[in-house]
Amino acid sequence: MNISQIYIALSIVVLAVIAILIFFVAKNSKEKRLTPLASLAFGFVLAGILFGEDRFLGYALMGVGVILALVDMFNKLKKKK
């Protein structure tokens, strides 16, 4: 395993731990749950990390994830008004 593979594996483990923590903490409060669009964005970013070997595909997947996260944030802002 070279250093980039170790970095990718470590990133995936950290993201999985964060997702598990969010799941258990959000179980107590219904307001802080992930929306389906935010979950999809998280999945795209995770897929971008997994397919990081091919730079174009990895960056494209991460870009889609970021765009979906931004759309979700704007939708939440509109609902609050």
C-alpha positions in Angstrom: 0.0 0.0 0.0 1.4 3.4 -0.9 0.8 6.6 1.0 -2.1 7.7 -1.2 -4.0 4.5 -0.6 -3.5 4.8 3.1 -4.7 8.4 3.0 -7.9 7.3 1.1 -8.6 4.5 3.5 -8.1 6.8 6.5 -10.5 9.3 5.0 -13.1 6.7 4.4 -12.8 5.5 8.0 -13.1 9.0 9.4 -16.1 9.8 7.2 -17.8 6.5 8.3 -17.2 7.3 12.0 -18.6 10.8 11.5 -21.7 9.3 9.7 -22.2 6.9 12.5 -21.9 9.6 15.2 -24.4 11.8 13.3 -26.8 8.9 13.0 -26.7 8.2 16.8 -26.8 11.8 17.9 -29.5 12.7 15.4 -31.7 9.8 16.6 -32.5 11.9 19.7 -33.5 15.0 17.8 -35.6 15.0 14.7 -34.6 18.5 13.7 -31.0 17.6 12.9 -31.6 14.6 10.7 -30.1 14.5 7.2 -32.4 15.2 4.4 -32.5 12.8 1.5 -30.7 15.3 -0.7 -28.0 15.8 1.9 -27.6 12.0 2.2 -27.2 11.8 -1.6 -24.6 14.6 -1.5 -22.7 12.7 1.2 -22.8 9.6 -1.0 -21.5 11.4 -4.0 -18.6 12.9 -2.1 -17.8 9.5 -0.6 -17.9 7.9 -4.1 -15.6 10.7 -5.3 -13.1 9.7 -2.6 -13.4 6.0 -3.5 -12.9 6.6 -7.2 -10.1 9.1 -6.6 -7.7 7.0 -8.7 -9.3 8.4 -11.8 -9.0 12.2 -11.2 -11.7 13.2 -13.6 -14.3 10.8 -12.2 -13.4 11.5 -8.6 -13.5 15.3 -8.9 -16.8 15.1 -11.0 -18.4 13.0 -8.3 -17.2 15.3 -5.5 -18.4 18.3 -7.5 -21.9 16.8 -7.9 -21.9 16.1 -4.1 -21.0 19.7 -3.3 -23.6 21.1 -5.7 -26.3 18.9 -4.2 -25.3 20.0 -0.7 -25.6 23.6 -1.8 -29.0 23.0 -3.3 -30.1 21.4 0.0 -28.8 24.4 2.0 -30.7 26.8 -0.2 -33.9 24.7 0.0 -33.6 24.8 3.9 -33.1 28.6 3.8 -36.2 29.1 1.7 -38.4 26.9 4.0 -37.3 29.0 7.0 -38.6 32.2 5.5 
